[in-house]
Amino acid sequence: MSTAETKAVAVDASGSGSGSGARRVARTAWSITFMVMLFQMINYADKAVLGIVARPLSEDLGLSHADIGFLGSAFFILFSVTGLIGGFVADRVKIVWMLLGMVVLWSVLQVPIVLMGTFGALLVCRILLGAAEGPAASLNNVAVFGWFPKDKRALPAAIVTTGGSLAKVMLAPALALIVAAYGWKAAFLGLGALGLVWSVVWLAVGKDGPYSVSRARERAVASSETGKVARVAFWRIAVRPTFWGGALGMLAIYGFVAVVLTWLPSYFEQGLGFSRLNSGFLFALPSITGVGALLLSSIVSDRLIRRGCSVRHARGGVAVVAFVLCGAMLLILPHVAGGWIAVLLVVTAYGVGLATFPLMQIVVSHICPERQVASTVGVFVAIYQASGLLAPWLAGRIIDAAPTLAEGYATAFQTVGITAIAGAVLITLTVDPERDRARIAVLDVLTHADGSVDDEVLLSHLPNHSAQKSHNRTSYEAK
């Protein structure tokens, strides 16, 4: 694609073009966003299906609670490892093929479970499924980032993130009905079929956008005298305070999500005295608050960007506010009277906390070269997801050590609230995307210190490398 052609496509995708071309590209961008949201729904359903089939599965195969728990943990054995690796692969392979390959693998791995139906088959397939799903949490947003300029990324990223919440509301009940009518194997078969249907549609409509990693890589090749793609050493990105401060801060929120998924129904039943049936219904409420908070925060953040606010304030600042609100609601949880007030606090805190995920991924994607967004966001996500391995266990220890179950659950959530406040302080002190992008720009000829214009500037072939490097260094020194 020529420079002029690429520039024209980018203008259309940003919504600043005119005529049918701009409308066509905009429709494609939102179609891709919708498909990636469905990708996220399937991804979440693959994780949640084990909990849905746990009882009939244990009865059919004679499994203990420990066996079911082991199957659940096995999913995460390779999850973070492939999450780290997948981002680096996506820097070199088109994101459209990465997503397709992952979903096909998810579908294929359901087949041995259906055909064999043994504990061994379940164990091996769940381990491999976790490996295949590891990169999904970062690559889904990277896919939609490729279709939107930086000032318009919060809303599509939020829509993608709502896929997990919508899966809990829509797919989980459907899977439960399938299990009740046809048995536990049918749930795995249904997920496999759903993945294959998605794959067929994605083959027809999936493509990389004008702001994608692959397009940035093509520009880098075209601007290189040797025809090779130069890369900034990853450690230089990882040592920037925006990266490590953001990752450490996000440990608290991902840990909270893991605690909610593991313990919230039990808290409603044992801690607040709701019936088991009502606890199951109440478990859907965090998904509703999550969707609302994601959409609201993204709209506010994008509007702040368009009004001239920095990425630090419009993205990171909104995320910090969400951190503080989430932490404050959990901190006061042990001191409230009445079960419904406690429910309101927990489910609202969950929704507000969920809003931080797309915002912080956008923040981190801002500091790195465009052609290295996939690996940067991939490692960032893999680091904070590590808290999902420990947080539910630590919450269980707190619950067991408390005088009563009600106090134990409240204290566990309060502890999460303390870590969220600490995360807000850390992010406030460390996260400054403009500063860290300027420092990366010194090292990379294709990275503009002013990230607000890179979508336009990086479309050029930069014929004068030395002049560009001088511009980057001057911008950095001015910071």
C-alpha positions in Angstrom: 0.0 0.0 0.0 1.4 3.4 -0.9 1.9 6.2 1.5 -1.0 8.2 0.0 -3.3 5.2 0.1 -2.5 4.4 3.7 -3.0 8.1 4.6 -6.4 8.1 2.9 -7.5 5.0 4.7 -6.4 6.4 8.1 -8.2 9.6 7.5 -11.4 7.7 6.7 -11.1 5.4 9.8 -10.6 8.4 12.1 -14.0 9.7 11.0 -12.5 12.9 9.6 -12.8 11.9 6.0 -15.9 12.5 3.9 -18.3 10.6 1.7 -19.1 6.9 1.4 -15.5 5.9 2.0 -15.5 7.3 5.5 -18.8 5.7 6.3 -17.7 2.4 4.9 -14.5 2.3 7.0 -16.5 3.4 10.1 -18.9 0.5 9.6 -16.0 -1.9 9.2 -14.4 -0.6 12.4 -17.6 -1.1 14.5 -18.2 -4.5 12.8 -14.8 -5.6 13.9 -15.5 -4.2 17.4 -18.7 -6.2 17.6 -17.0 -9.4 16.4 -14.2 -9.0 18.9 -16.8 -8.5 21.7 -18.3 -11.9 20.7 -14.7 -13.3 20.8 -14.5 -12.0 24.4 -17.9 -13.6 25.2 -16.7 -17.0 23.9 -13.5 -16.6 25.8 -15.3 -16.0 29.1 -17.8 -18.8 28.5 -14.9 -21.3 28.0 -13.6 -20.3 31.4 -17.0 -20.4 33.1 -18.3 -23.6 31.7 -16.5 -25.8 34.3 -18.4 -24.1 37.1 -21.7 -24.7 35.2 -21.1 -28.4 34.7 -19.3 -29.0 38.0 -22.2 -30.9 39.7 -23.3 -33.2 36.9 -19.7 -33.8 35.9 -18.7 -34.8 39.4 -21.7 -37.1 39.7 -21.0 -38.7 36.3 -17.3 -39.3 36.8 -17.2 -39.6 40.6 -15.0 -36.6 41.1 -14.4 -34.9 44.5 -14.5 -31.1 45.1 -10.7 -31.2 45.1 -10.8 -32.8 41.6 -13.0 -30.1 40.3 -10.8 -27.4 41.9 -7.8 -29.0 40.3 -9.4 -28.9 36.9 -10.1 -25.2 37.5 -6.6 -24.4 38.5 -5.1 -26.5 35.6 -6.6 -23.9 33.2 -4.0 -21.3 34.5 -0.9 -23.5 34.4 0.2 -22.1 31.0 -2.2 -19.2 30.8 0.2 -16.4 31.8 3.1 -18.0 29.9 1.3 -17.9 26.6 -0.1 -14.5 27.5 3.5 -13.2 27.6 4.5 -15.0 24.4 1.4 -14.3 22.4 2.0 -10.5 22.4 5.4 -10.9 20.9 4.1 -13.3 18.2 1.3 -10.7 17.4 4.0 -8.1 16.7 5.0 -10.2 13.8 1.8 -12.0 12.7 -1.4 -10.2 11.7 -3.8 -9.9 14.5 -6.7 -11.1 12.3 -4.9 -14.5 12.0 -4.0 -14.6 15.7 -7.6 -14.3 16.8 -8.8 -16.8 14.2 -6.1 -19.4 15.2 -7.0 -19.0 18.9 -10.8 -19.5 18.4 -10.2 -22.6 16.2 -8.0 -24.1 18.9 -10.6 -23.4 21.5 -13.2 -25.2 19.4 -11.0 -28.2 18.6 -10.0 -28.7 22.2 -13.7 -29.3 23.1 -13.9 -32.4 20.9 -11.8 -34.8 23.0 -13.8 -33.9 26.1 -17.0 -34.8 24.3 -15.7 -37.9 22.7 -13.7 -39.4 25.6 -15.5 -37.8 28.6 -12.8 -38.8 31.1 -11.0 -36.9 33.8 -7.7 -37.3 32.0 -9.2 -35.8 28.8 -10.7 -32.9 30.7 -7.4 -32.2 32.5 -5.2 -32.2 29.3 -7.8 -30.2 27.3 -8.3 -27.6 30.1 -4.5 -27.1 30.3 -4.2 -26.6 26.6 -7.3 -24.4 26.5 -5.7 -22.2 29.1 -2.6 -22.0 26.9 -4.7 -21.1 23.9 -6.7 -18.4 25.7 -3.7 -16.8 27.4 -3.1 -14.0 24.9 -6.8 -13.2 24.4 -7.1 -10.6 27.2 -4.6 -8.3 25.5 -5.0 -9.1 21.8 -8.7 -8.4 21.8 -8.1 -4.7 22.6 -5.1 -4.6 20.3 -7.4 -5.8 17.5 -9.8 -2.9 17.9 -7.0 -0.3 18.6 -6.0 -1.0 15.0 -9.3 0.6 13.7 -9.5 3.7 15.8 -7.2 6.7 16.4 -6.0 7.2 19.9 -8.5 9.8 20.9 -11.4 7.4 20.1 -10.2 4.1 21.5 -11.8 4.1 25.0 -15.4 3.3 23.8 -14.6 0.4 21.5 -12.2 -1.0 24.1 -14.9 -0.8 26.7 -17.4 -2.5 24.4 -15.0 -5.4 23.9 -14.4 -5.7 27.7 -18.2 -5.9 28.2 -18.1 -9.2 26.4 -17.2 -11.0 29.7 -20.1 -9.4 31.5 -22.5 -10.2 28.7 -21.3 -13.8 28.6 -22.3 -14.1 32.3 -25.7 -12.7 31.6 -26.5 -14.4 28.2 -24.2 -17.4 27.6 -24.0 -18.8 31.1 -27.8 -19.2 31.5 -28.0 -20.8 28.0 -25.2 -23.3 28.9 -27.1 -24.1 32.1 -30.2 -24.9 30.1 -28.2 -27.0 27.7 -26.7 -29.0 30.6 -30.1 -29.5 32.2 -31.6 -30.7 28.9 -28.8 -32.7 27.3 -26.1 -33.3 29.9 -22.7 -31.8 30.6 -21.0 -32.9 27.4 -23.4 -30.9 25.4 -22.2 -27.7 27.0 -18.6 -28.3 25.7 -20.0 -29.3 22.3 -22.1 -26.1 22.1 -19.1 -24.0 22.9 -17.0 -25.7 20.2 -19.8 -25.2 17.6 -20.1 -21.5 18.6 -16.4 -21.0 18.2 -16.5 -22.5 14.7 -19.4 -20.3 13.6 -17.5 -17.2 14.9 -14.4 -18.4 12.9 -16.4 -18.7 9.6 -17.8 -15.2 10.0 -14.4 -13.8 11.0 -12.9 -15.2 7.9 -15.3 -13.2 5.9 -15.1 -9.9 7.8 -11.9 -9.9 9.8 -9.1 -7.6 8.7 -6.4 -5.4 10.2 -7.1 -1.7 10.5 -5.1 1.4 9.4 -3.7 1.8 12.9 -2.8 -1.9 13.4 0.5 -3.3 14.5 0.9 -4.9 11.0 0.4 -1.6 9.2 2.9 0.0 11.6 5.4 -2.8 10.8 4.9 -2.2 7.1 5.6 1.5 7.5 8.8 0.6 9.5 10.0 -1.7 6.7 9.2 0.9 4.0 11.1 3.6 5.9 14.2 1.4 6.5 17.2 1.5 4.3 17.8 -2.2 4.9 14.2 -3.3 4.6 14.3 -4.7 8.2 12.1 -3.7 11.1 14.0 -2.1 13.9 12.7 -2.7 17.4 13.1 -0.9 20.8 14.4 -3.4 23.3 11.5 -4.5 25.4 13.3 -3.9 28.7 13.5 -0.2 27.8 9.7 -0.1 27.7 9.3 -2.2 30.8 11.5 0.1 33.0 9.3 3.1 32.2 7.3 4.0 35.3 4.1 4.1 33.3 4.5 0.4 32.5 5.6 -1.1 35.8 3.6 1.3 38.0 0.5 0.6 36.0 1.0 -3.2 36.1 1.6 -3.2 39.8 -1.4 -1.0 40.4 -3.7 -3.2 38.3 -2.8 -6.3 40.4 -5.3 -5.1 43.0 -8.2 -4.8 40.5 -7.6 -8.1 38.8 -7.3 -9.8 42.2 -10.7 -8.3 43.1 -12.2 -9.7 39.9 -10.8 -13.2 40.8 -12.1 -13.0 44.3 -15.6 -12.0 43.0 -15.7 -14.9 40.6 -14.7 -17.3 43.3 -16.4 -16.1 46.4 -19.2 -13.7 45.7 -22.1 -16.3 45.5 -20.8 -17.8 48.8 -20.6 -14.3 50.4 -24.2 -13.6 49.4 -25.4 -16.9 50.9 -23.1 -17.5 53.9 -22.2 -13.9 54.7 -25.4 -12.0 54.0 -28.0 -14.8 54.5 -29.6 -14.9 51.0 -30.9 -18.2 49.7 -28.8 -20.2 47.3 -31.2 -19.5 44.5 -31.3 -15.8 45.2 -27.5 -15.7 45.5 -27.3 -17.2 42.0 -29.5 -14.4 40.7 -27.6 -11.7 42.5 -24.4 -13.0 41.0 -25.5 -11.5 37.7 -25.6 -7.9 39.1 -21.8 -7.2 38.9 -22.1 -7.8 35.1 -24.8 -5.2 34.8 -22.9 -2.6 36.8 -19.7 -3.5 34.9 -21.3 -2.8 31.5 -22.6 0.6 32.8 -19.3 1.7 34.3 -17.3 0.6 31.3 -19.5 2.6 28.8 -19.7 5.7 31.1 -16.0 5.8 31.8 -15.0 5.4 28.2 -17.4 8.1 27.0 -16.0 10.5 29.7 -12.4 9.6 28.9 -12.8 10.1 25.1 -14.6 13.4 25.7 -11.7 14.6 27.9 -9.2 13.7 25.2 -11.2 15.6 22.5 -11.2 18.6 24.8 -7.4 18.6 24.9 -6.7 16.8 28.2 -3.5 14.7 28.3 -3.6 10.9 28.2 -2.3 11.0 31.8 -5.4 12.8 33.0 -8.1 11.6 30.5 -7.1 7.9 30.7 -5.0 7.4 33.8 -6.8 10.0 35.8 -10.3 8.5 35.1 -8.8 5.1 36.0 -7.4 6.5 39.4 -10.9 7.9 40.2 -12.3 4.4 39.5 -9.6 2.8 41.8 -10.5 5.2 44.6 -14.2 4.7 44.3 -13.9 0.9 44.2 -11.5 0.9 47.2 -13.6 3.2 49.2 -16.8 1.1 48.8 -15.0 -2.0 49.8 -13.3 -0.3 52.8 -16.6 0.6 54.4 -18.2 -2.8 53.7 -17.7 -4.3 57.2 -19.4 -1.2 58.8 -22.7 -1.2 56.9 -25.9 -2.6 58.3 -28.3 -4.5 56.0 -27.7 -7.1 53.4 -28.9 -5.1 50.4 -26.6 -2.2 51.2 -23.7 -4.6 51.2 -24.8 -6.1 47.9 -25.0 -2.6 46.4 -21.5 -1.7 47.6 -19.9 -4.9 46.3 -21.5 -5.0 42.9 -21.0 -1.3 42.3 -17.3 -1.6 43.3 -16.9 -4.4 40.9 -18.4 -2.5 38.0 -16.3 0.6 38.8 -13.1 -1.5 39.1 -13.8 -3.2 35.8 -13.7 0.2 34.0 -10.0 0.4 34.7 -9.0 -2.4 32.4 -9.4 -0.8 28.9 -8.3 2.6 30.2 -5.0 1.3 31.5 -4.3 -0.8 28.4 -4.8 2.4 26.3 -2.3 4.2 28.7 0.4 1.6 28.2 -0.2 1.3 24.5 0.6 5.0 24.2 4.2 4.8 25.4 5.5 2.2 23.0 6.2 2.2 19.2 3.0 1.3 17.3 4.5 -1.8 15.8 5.2 -3.1 19.4 1.8 -2.5 20.9 0.8 -6.2 20.9 3.8 -7.3 22.9 3.8 -4.4 25.3 0.1 -4.7 26.2 0.4 -8.5 26.3 3.2 -8.5 28.9 1.4 -5.7 30.8 -1.8 -7.8 31.0 0.1 -11.0 31.9 1.8 -9.4 34.8 -1.4 -8.1 36.5 -3.3 -11.3 35.8 -0.8 -13.1 38.1 -2.8 -11.8 41.0 -5.7 -14.1 39.9 -3.6 -17.1 41.1 -3.2 -15.8 44.7 -6.1 -13.5 45.5 -8.9 -16.2 45.8 -6.6 -18.3 48.0 -5.7 -15.4 50.3 -9.3 -14.5 50.6 -10.1 -18.0 51.6 -7.4 -17.9 54.3 -8.9 -14.6 55.7 -12.4 -16.1 55.7 -11.2 -19.3 57.5 -9.4 -17.2 60.2 -12.3 -14.9 61.0 -14.6 -15.5 64.0 -17.6 -15.7 61.7 -18.2 -16.2 58.0 -19.8 -12.8 57.7 -16.8 -11.1 59.2 -14.4 -13.1 57.2 -16.0 -12.3 53.9 -16.3 -8.6 54.8 -12.7 -8.5 55.9 -11.5 -10.2 52.7 -13.3 -7.6 50.5 -12.0 -4.8 52.8 -8.5 -6.0 52.2 -9.0 -5.8 48.5 -10.2 -2.2 49.0 -7.0 -1.3 50.8 -4.9 -2.7 47.9 -7.1 -0.7 45.4 -6.4 2.5 47.3 -2.7 1.7 47.3 -2.9 1.0 43.6 -4.5 4.4 43.0 -1.6 6.1 44.9 1.0 4.1 42.9 -0.5 4.9 39.5 -0.9 8.6 40.4 2.8 8.7 41.3 4.2 6.7 38.4 1.9 6.8 35.3 2.8 9.6 32.9 2.3 8.4 29.3 3.5 11.6 27.6 6.7 11.7 29.6 7.5 8.0 28.9 6.6 8.2 25.2 9.0 11.1 24.8 11.8 9.0 26.3 11.0 6.1 24.0 10.9 8.5 21.0 14.6 9.3 21.6 15.3 5.7 20.9 13.0 5.1 17.9 13.0 7.1 14.7 9.4 6.1 14.0 7.9 7.2 17.3 6.9 10.8 17.6 7.3 12.3 21.1 3.9 13.9 20.6 1.6 10.8 20.6 -1.4 12.9 19.7 -0.2 13.3 16.1 1.6 10.0 15.5 -1.4 8.5 13.7 -0.8 11.1 11.0 2.9 11.5 11.1 3.8 7.8 11.1 2.0 7.3 7.8 4.8 9.1 6.1 7.9 7.1 5.0 10.2 9.5 6.9 12.8 10.0 4.1 15.1 11.9 6.4 15.8 9.7 9.4 18.4 12.0 11.0 16.0 15.0 10.9 13.3 12.9 12.5 15.6 11.7 15.2 16.6 15.3 15.9 13.0 16.2 16.2 12.4 13.4 18.7 15.4 14.3 20.8 14.3 18.0 20.8 10.8 17.1 21.9 12.2 14.9 24.7 14.5 17.6 25.9 11.7 20.0 26.0 9.8 17.7 28.3 
